């Protein structure tokens, strides 16, 4: 266990493990700007219409992949909420989760509209998702409020990294902007989770590195 975790270990009551699902975010931090309103879905549609057929196919595939993970995030917030305790820590994590879930709903709506504007069908939400890869790497769990937040941190960090990498593959400029903006929001979520840990007594930097990337991912996540 990392030294920083010691002051938090007494703040949440462990709960029994249960079957976990998802590849991305469970919950987390701070409300980000409403991207659908800020970027304008109609503008995305206009730009997409001007794209070539090949570019549309490329961009639709990338956006649908991102939409898949937004569906996961929305599902995960609801799943995690039922696992949180009624303690002060649990309530704090839940408040972050609800704000972050709202962001992901806006991301979902923006991405779905953009996919439709490209002439493709938006991917639909599934009934459940798999979290086991994160659990196995000890990057969080759902057996306590603190570990749920750590899991969220790992998931949001990966989301920020993924959006940065995938946005660069898009062909439509307006969609690149949208993807980069969502990635920025994911980075803000990760920083907000770390800020919450600091507020609760953990000795850490809220923003531990100048970048969020695969090269410094270990600086952002916290292990169980």
C-alpha positions in Angstrom: 0.0 0.0 0.0 1.3 3.4 -0.8 2.2 5.6 2.1 -0.2 8.3 1.0 -3.1 5.9 1.5 -2.6 5.5 5.2 -4.6 8.6 6.3 -7.5 7.5 4.1 -7.7 3.9 5.0 -9.7 4.6 8.2 -12.2 6.8 6.4 -14.2 4.2 4.6 -15.8 0.9 5.6 -14.9 -2.0 3.4 -17.7 -3.8 1.6 -17.9 -7.2 0.0 -16.5 -7.6 -3.5 -19.0 -8.1 -6.3 -18.9 -8.8 -10.0 -17.4 -5.8 -11.8 -17.8 -4.5 -15.3 -16.4 -1.6 -17.4 -13.2 -0.5 -19.2 -13.5 3.1 -18.3 -14.7 5.6 -15.8 -16.7 4.8 -12.7 -17.0 8.2 -11.1 -15.0 11.3 -10.4 -14.5 14.8 -10.3 -15.5 18.3 -11.1 -18.1 19.5 -13.5 -16.7 20.3 -16.9 -18.1 22.7 -19.5 -21.1 21.4 -21.5 -19.5 20.4 -24.7 -22.6 20.0 -26.7 -23.5 23.6 -26.1 -20.0 25.0 -26.3 -19.0 23.3 -29.6 -22.4 23.2 -31.2 -23.8 19.9 -32.5 -25.2 21.7 -35.6 -21.7 23.0 -36.5 -20.3 19.5 -36.2 -23.0 18.3 -38.6 -22.2 21.0 -41.1 -18.5 20.2 -41.1 -19.1 16.5 -41.3 -21.3 16.8 -44.4 -18.4 18.4 -46.3 -16.1 15.4 -45.5 -15.2 12.8 -48.1 -16.8 9.3 -47.8 -13.5 7.8 -46.6 -13.1 10.5 -44.1 -16.6 10.0 -42.8 -16.1 6.3 -42.4 -12.8 6.9 -40.6 -14.3 9.5 -38.2 -17.5 7.6 -37.6 -15.5 4.5 -36.5 -13.3 6.5 -34.1 -16.3 8.4 -32.6 -18.3 5.3 -32.2 -15.4 3.7 -30.2 -15.4 6.8 -28.0 -19.2 6.6 -27.6 -18.9 3.0 -26.5 -16.7 4.2 -23.5 -19.0 7.1 -22.7 -21.9 4.6 -22.4 -19.6 2.6 -20.1 -18.9 5.6 -17.9 -22.6 6.5 -17.6 -23.4 2.9 -16.6 -20.4 2.8 -14.2 -21.6 5.8 -12.2 -24.9 4.2 -11.5 -23.2 0.9 -10.7 -20.7 2.5 -8.3 -23.4 4.6 -6.5 -25.0 1.4 -5.1 -21.6 0.4 -3.6 -20.8 3.6 -1.8 -21.3 3.9 1.9 -23.4 6.6 3.6 -20.2 8.0 5.3 -18.8 11.5 4.6 -16.3 10.0 2.3 -19.0 8.0 0.4 -21.1 11.1 0.1 -18.2 13.1 -1.3 -17.4 10.4 -3.9 -21.1 10.2 -4.8 -21.3 14.0 -5.4 -18.3 13.8 -7.7 -19.8 10.9 -9.5 -23.1 12.6 -10.2 -21.4 15.7 -11.6 -19.0 13.6 -13.7 -21.9 11.4 -15.0 -23.6 14.6 -16.2 -20.5 15.5 -18.2 -20.4 12.0 -19.8 -24.1 12.3 -20.8 -23.2 15.5 -22.6 -20.2 13.7 -24.2 -22.5 10.9 -25.3 -25.1 13.2 -26.9 -22.4 15.1 -28.8 -20.7 12.0 -30.1 -24.0 10.3 -31.1 -25.1 13.4 -33.0 -21.7 13.6 -34.7 -21.9 10.0 -35.7 -25.3 10.5 -37.2 -24.1 13.5 -39.1 -21.5 11.3 -40.7 -24.2 9.0 -42.0 -23.5 6.2 -39.5 -25.5 4.6 -36.6 -24.3 5.4 -33.1 -23.3 2.4 -31.0 -25.9 1.5 -28.4 -25.3 1.1 -24.6 -24.8 -2.4 -23.3 -26.3 -3.8 -20.1 -22.9 -4.1 -18.2 -19.2 -3.6 -18.7 -16.0 -5.2 -17.4 -13.6 -3.6 -14.9 -11.5 -6.7 -14.2 -8.3 -5.5 -15.8 -8.1 -2.5 -13.5 -9.0 -4.6 -10.4 -6.3 -7.2 -11.3 -3.7 -4.5 -11.6 -4.7 -3.1 -8.1 -5.6 0.2 -9.6 -8.8 0.4 -7.5 -11.7 -1.8 -6.5 -15.3 -1.5 -5.3 -14.7 -2.9 -1.8 -14.5 0.6 -0.2 -15.3 4.2 -1.0 -11.6 5.1 -1.2 -10.8 2.2 -3.6 -13.8 3.2 -5.8 -12.3 6.6 -6.1 -8.9 5.1 -7.0 -10.5 3.0 -9.7 -12.2 6.1 -11.0 -8.9 7.9 -11.1 -7.2 5.2 -13.2 -10.2 5.1 -15.6 -10.4 8.8 -16.1 -6.6 9.0 -16.6 -6.9 6.4 -19.3 -9.8 8.3 -20.8 -7.8 11.5 -21.1 -4.9 9.6 -22.7 -7.2 7.8 -25.2 -9.0 11.0 -26.3 -5.7 12.7 -27.0 -4.5 9.7 -29.1 -7.7 9.1 -31.0 -8.5 12.8 -31.7 -5.3 13.0 -33.7 -6.7 10.3 -36.1 -9.8 12.2 -37.0 -10.0 13.9 -40.4 -12.7 16.5 -39.7 -11.3 19.6 -37.9 -14.4 20.3 -35.9 -14.4 16.8 -34.7 -10.8 17.0 -33.7 -11.7 20.0 -31.6 -14.5 18.2 -30.0 -12.4 15.1 -29.1 -9.6 17.3 -27.7 -12.2 19.2 -25.6 -13.6 16.0 -24.2 -10.1 14.8 -23.4 -9.5 18.0 -21.5 -12.6 17.4 -19.4 -11.3 13.8 -18.6 -8.0 15.3 -17.4 -10.0 17.7 -15.2 -11.9 14.8 -13.8 -8.7 13.0 -12.8 -7.3 16.2 -11.2 -10.5 16.6 -9.3 -10.3 13.1 -7.8 -6.8 13.8 -6.7 -7.9 17.1 -5.2 -10.6 15.2 -3.2 -7.9 12.8 -1.9 -5.8 15.7 -0.8 -8.8 17.4 0.9 -9.4 14.1 2.8 -5.8 14.1 4.1 -3.6 12.3 1.5 -0.3 14.0 0.9 -0.1 14.2 -2.9 0.1 16.7 -5.7 -3.2 17.4 -7.4 -1.6 17.7 -10.8 1.4 15.4 -10.6 2.9 16.0 -14.0 2.9 18.5 -16.8 1.2 16.0 -19.2 -1.3 13.2 -19.1 0.2 10.4 -21.3 1.2 6.8 -21.3 4.7 7.9 -20.4 3.7 9.4 -17.0 0.5 7.5 -16.3 2.0 6.0 -13.2 2.3 9.5 -11.7 -1.5 10.0 -11.9 -2.9 6.7 -10.7 -3.0 5.4 -7.1 -2.9 1.7 -6.3 -4.7 -0.3 -3.6 
